[in-house]
Amino acid sequence: MEEKRSVLIVESNIELLRRITRGFDEAGYLVLKAVTGKGGRTILRKAQPDLIIVSCTLPDESCLKICQEIRESPNFASARILISVADESLLSMFSDSDLSMFDGMFNLKNTHWLDLVFSGSNP
């Protein structure tokens, strides 16, 4: 039996978390979920997901800090990371030096920005 691919979704917006979860569930992924950076770290101590999605608007800490810690761990050196941005205007919360640090830190290898656009209706 083939092992299920897994995804960790770290998203504080419950509606977005529900919608993203549904899509990965339907695609056959094992979905791990957290609503804070701390919760995401707890899961990462126990699991090694194939894909990690981190919201840029977590209540407890910066997504860049979380991604940096993930990348510094030998267990996740090649993990694929998506940083979710539900609204392009949220990118303005990062300074140019933050974004430069992000580019240098990851060399953009296996780390990408995901612009999530959802209408008010359920898909």
Solvent accessible surface area in square Angstrom, and as a share of the most:
residue,aa,sasa,rsa
1,M,245,1.10
2,E,161,0.72
3,E,156,0.70
4,K,120,0.51
5,R,130,0.48
6,S,14,0.09
7,V,0,0.00
8,L,0,0.00
9,I,0,0.00
10,V,3,0.02
11,E,5,0.02
12,S,36,0.23
13,N,72,0.37
14,I,115,0.58
15,E,73,0.33
16,L,17,0.08
17,L,17,0.08
18,R,96,0.35
19,R,21,0.08
20,I,15,0.07
21,T,15,0.08
22,R,81,0.30
23,G,40,0.38
24,F,41,0.17
25,D,81,0.42
26,E,140,0.63
27,A,59,0.46
28,G,35,0.33
29,Y,34,0.13
30,L,91,0.45
31,V,24,0.14
32,L,40,0.20
33,K,102,0.43
34,A,10,0.08
35,V,66,0.38
36,T,42,0.24
37,G,1,0.01
38,K,147,0.62
39,G,24,0.23
40,G,3,0.03
41,R,57,0.21
42,T,48,0.28
43,I,37,0.19
44,L,22,0.11
45,R,177,0.65
46,K,167,0.71
47,A,29,0.22
48,Q,112,0.50
49,P,7,0.04
50,D,78,0.40
51,L,25,0.13
52,I,0,0.00
53,I,2,0.01
54,V,0,0.00
55,S,3,0.02
56,C,4,0.02
57,T,55,0.32
58,L,16,0.08
59,P,97,0.61
60,D,67,0.35
61,E,41,0.18
62,S,55,0.35
63,C,1,0.00
64,L,5,0.02
65,K,105,0.45
66,I,6,0.03
67,C,0,0.00
68,Q,61,0.27
69,E,66,0.30
70,I,8,0.04
71,R,36,0.13
72,E,120,0.54
73,S,31,0.20
74,P,123,0.77
75,N,103,0.53
76,F,14,0.06
77,A,64,0.49
78,S,83,0.53
79,A,13,0.10
80,R,141,0.51
81,I,1,0.00
82,L,37,0.18
83,I,0,0.00
84,S,3,0.02
85,V,3,0.02
86,A,46,0.36
87,D,71,0.37
88,E,119,0.53
89,S,71,0.46
90,L,50,0.25
91,L,62,0.31
92,S,98,0.63
93,M,105,0.47
94,F,19,0.08
95,S,55,0.36
96,D,121,0.63
97,S,81,0.52
98,D,48,0.25
99,L,55,0.28
100,S,72,0.46
101,M,84,0.38
102,F,1,0.00
103,D,67,0.35
104,G,52,0.50
105,M,48,0.22
106,F,8,0.03
107,N,119,0.61
108,L,93,0.46
109,K,136,0.58
110,N,26,0.14
111,T,1,0.00
112,H,95,0.42
113,W,81,0.28
114,L,55,0.27
115,D,67,0.35
116,L,19,0.09
117,V,123,0.71
118,F,80,0.33
119,S,77,0.50
120,G,84,0.81
121,S,75,0.48
122,N,104,0.53
123,P,118,0.74
